[in-house]
Amino acid sequence: MRTQITELFQIEHPVIQGGMHYVGLAELASAVSNAGGLGMITALTLPTPDDLLKEIKRCHDMTDKPFGVNLTFLPAFTAPPYPEYIKAIADGGVKIVETAGRSPEAYLPALKEAGIKVIHKCTSVRHSLKAERIGCDAVSVDGFECGGHPGEDDIPNLVLLPRAAEELSIPFVASGGIGNAQQLVAALALGADGINMGTRFIATKEAPVHQNVKDAIVAASELDTRLVMRPLRNTERVMANPAVDKIVQIEKEKGADLGIEDIIELVAGVYPRVMQEGEMDAGAWSCGMVAGLINDVPTCKELIDRIVGEAEKIITGRLTSFL
Ligand SMILES: Cc1cc2nc3c(=O)[nH]c(=O)nc-3n(C[C@H](O)[C@H](O)[C@H](O)COP(=O)(O)O)c2cc1C
């Protein structure tokens, strides 16, 4: 399958693994890239820029295919040293960066100077257009279904993607709620040039997370995610668990008076406990509605081959038969 995205990133299949905190490490990024997709190391999971550079080197040792680094701009009180992280990315010879969280405008000159292609992940048409205007090479359009931060507009991909297609000139991938071949075909039909997946890639053999996390995703249905932190305008789609029930309860009680301090223990410092120790109820962790479509734990190669292979069959078989 050749699309503008496979051409832009010099990859075999139009399938990207989005950055994921405590999941997007060299094991997963290299496995996705070796399977012909685009793997992504998640910069801020590495505590320092120096650690990121080491992780990039580790990934180069595991694949000779292109891979990227996700750089998430957080609403943090003390911002991480982004210029130093960008230097580590450039020094590591990585040529693709997925930005997310906020506009990458301030950092684009440094990224471009290092010859890096930027795909910005955002949840609305207006933010996609801004990304295009400031010089991003592509956009990842993240619909309401997505695991992680769906924004505050609540527009699902069946409407968001064709809206993006109406307005954008740069290529974009569909992100959020995607896990199988039918959805890749649908994304292409809706105007995208590929797909970005998060939750689906956690339930793979190579994802460096505790088996409990993979089992929880396989066991979950599409009804098992919740939205938290909406009153803080930092909405996150997470896997339902008792800690999340507690957050939802606190949010109900506090209403507009909710402050981050009211729920901080249930949302901060949770990722290492969940992803590494397998403490599934430690707090809120991102998970998409696509969990309802995830029923196995394949290798990344099995998964990508299946999605792309079946998509080609759908296009040449079922769809063509209608003509
Ligand atoms: C556990 C988890 C952690 C994530 N962490 C990040 C992150 O640190 N930065 C980021 O830009 N996106 C993050 N995401 C979002 C993904 O990159 C991707 O956009 C999203 O998962 C797509 O939706 P899907 O899960 O339905 O495929 C995370 C998603 C999950 C499930």
The ligand as a MOL file (V3000), in Angstrom:
LIG
                    3D

  0  0  0     0  0            999 V3000
M  V30 BEGIN CTAB
M  V30 COUNTS 31 33 0 0 0
M  V30 BEGIN ATOM
M  V30 1 C -1.3960 4.1920 27.6230 0
M  V30 2 C -1.3650 5.3440 26.6690 0
M  V30 3 C -0.4310 6.3490 26.8580 0
M  V30 4 C -0.3690 7.4260 25.9760 0
M  V30 5 N 0.5930 8.3810 26.1510 0
M  V30 6 C 0.7090 9.3830 25.2320 0
M  V30 7 C 1.7550 10.3420 25.3480 0
M  V30 8 O 2.5660 10.3130 26.2860 0
M  V30 9 N 1.8370 11.3110 24.4040 0
M  V30 10 C 0.9530 11.3710 23.3490 0
M  V30 11 O 1.0930 12.2460 22.4960 0
M  V30 12 N -0.0510 10.4800 23.2250 0
M  V30 13 C -0.1790 9.4930 24.1280 0
M  V30 14 N -1.1740 8.5540 23.9700 0
M  V30 15 C -2.0900 8.6570 22.8060 0
M  V30 16 C -1.6360 7.7610 21.6410 0
M  V30 17 O -0.4220 8.1870 21.0890 0
M  V30 18 C -2.6800 7.7430 20.5070 0
M  V30 19 O -2.8840 9.0520 20.0180 0
M  V30 20 C -4.0080 7.1870 20.9750 0
M  V30 21 O -3.7910 6.0670 21.7800 0
M  V30 22 C -4.8640 6.8100 19.7780 0
M  V30 23 O -6.0580 6.2500 20.2050 0
M  V30 24 P -6.3060 4.6530 20.3590 0
M  V30 25 O -5.7330 4.3020 21.6910 0
M  V30 26 O -7.7550 4.5400 20.2820 0
M  V30 27 O -5.5570 3.9780 19.2410 0
M  V30 28 C -1.2760 7.4910 24.8700 0
M  V30 29 C -2.2250 6.4830 24.7090 0
M  V30 30 C -2.2830 5.4100 25.5720 0
M  V30 31 C -3.3210 4.3440 25.3490 0
M  V30 END ATOM
M  V30 BEGIN BOND
M  V30 1 1 1 2
M  V30 2 1 2 3
M  V30 3 2 2 30
M  V30 4 2 3 4
M  V30 5 1 4 5
M  V30 6 1 4 28
M  V30 7 2 5 6
M  V30 8 1 6 7
M  V30 9 1 6 13
M  V30 10 2 7 8
M  V30 11 1 7 9
M  V30 12 1 9 10
M  V30 13 2 10 11
M  V30 14 1 10 12
M  V30 15 2 12 13
M  V30 16 1 13 14
M  V30 17 1 14 15
M  V30 18 1 14 28
M  V30 19 1 15 16
M  V30 20 1 16 17
M  V30 21 1 16 18
M  V30 22 1 18 19
M  V30 23 1 18 20
M  V30 24 1 20 21
M  V30 25 1 20 22
M  V30 26 1 22 23
M  V30 27 1 23 24
M  V30 28 2 24 25
M  V30 29 1 24 26
M  V30 30 1 24 27
M  V30 31 2 28 29
M  V30 32 1 29 30
M  V30 33 1 30 31
M  V30 END BOND
M  V30 END CTAB
M  END
